[in-house]
Amino acid sequence: MALATPKPDWRPADPNFSSGPCAKRPGYTLDALRGAYLGRSHRAKAPKARLAEIIERSRAVLGMPADWRLGIVPGSDTGAFEMAIWSLLGARPVDVLAFESFGEGWATDVSKQLKPPGARILAAEYGELPDLGQVDPAHDVVFTWNGTTSGVRIPHGDWIAADREGLAICDATSAAFAMDLPWDKLDVVTWSWQKVLGGEAGHGMLALSPRAAERLESYQPAWPLPKIFRLTKNGKLIEGIFAGETINTPSMLCAEDAIDGLQWAESVGGLRSLVARSEANLAAITAWVGRSDWAAFLAADPAIRSCTSICLRIVAPWFTALPVAAQTDAAKQIAALLDREGVAYDIAAYRDAPPGLRIWGGATVETSDIEALLPWLDWAYAEIAGKLAPAAAAE
């Protein structure tokens, strides 16, 4: 049983540790939105220029190759990724990597909705990666770079063949701006504003390599495409999408917010600094886990641990002896207690993941706030353990 732990005096300055939508950048206020083009057509010259600015600033911060196209599309990262797979798959066999809930969702789309010939699902349990060596370079491959719900990330792009025949189609929504993406090994990359830069929801970003653009212009899927998914017209790419001419009406308020996040990213030193900030958050939690007698990473292998969606499991014997439903309830009680104290919001594990906690460590989260949170985790665990452990031992 855990001993009583005193309530900490030091509190996080920002208690927002949700894995999406994520914390706003440090120092954020609504004054950042003063320049928004409200009540204006997004097709007018000035508002359209703001949308194009998001595209160009994003390209620059990420170091995207000059011959890639980048556009703003509807439906957040989900919309961007659905647009990609519905438009591109079917030309070749496809391998889908499924090691957390979003990858499992793409596997469902491929296997039950699109059903392209030669589809394979390469799956792994939460906390692990599939055998990347099984991916066939002659196939298209569909995968998440970072498992938002499992705390597992792809460690590198060495497994993707440089001379691949298929396309590498990557959902990078909780990786872009916090992890190095090997652009030469990727062909489609998607993300959303509300993750690493803390933007507002509802808009996705779709990046296409020249190989992906060529596929779009040379291949027509066997299934019908809704208008909102169509990237070509008369066999040619709709270039306006990649110049700020969005398929549907965007929120200019959200667009202004996205620009603010990108300007902040530039001000702190760009991609290298954003990656370093996220890695520092992971390092702080890693040091704490090393001292903990009750918490461990869901991803046992340090090489694949995410620095953004940091997933923890509870390893105390009294906890692991509980049925899974009781474990889930106990972990939720810890998260709820921290919520009531106003020190950590929304850190329960994702509903499909194993019972535990999930702490967002993306670039907008200050390491000082992570460090302030850690003693509160010990306190909340001790409080719940003090109530539940005796009953668990008695059973």
KATASUL-V673859 format. One record per helix or strand. SS is the DSSP state (~ for helix, > for strand). FROM is the first residue (numbers start at 1). TO is the last residue. Records with the same first field share a line. If there is no record, write none. Layout:
SS->FROM-TO, FROM-TO
//
This chain:
>->16-16, 69-74, 94-98, 119-123, 140-144, 146-147, 152-153, 168-171, 188-192, 203-208, 232-233, 236-237, 295-297, 305-305, 309-314, 345-345, 348-348, 357-360
~->30-33, 45-62, 76-88, 101-114, 132-134, 183-185, 210-218, 227-229, 239-243, 252-267, 271-291, 302-304, 317-320, 324-341, 367-394
//
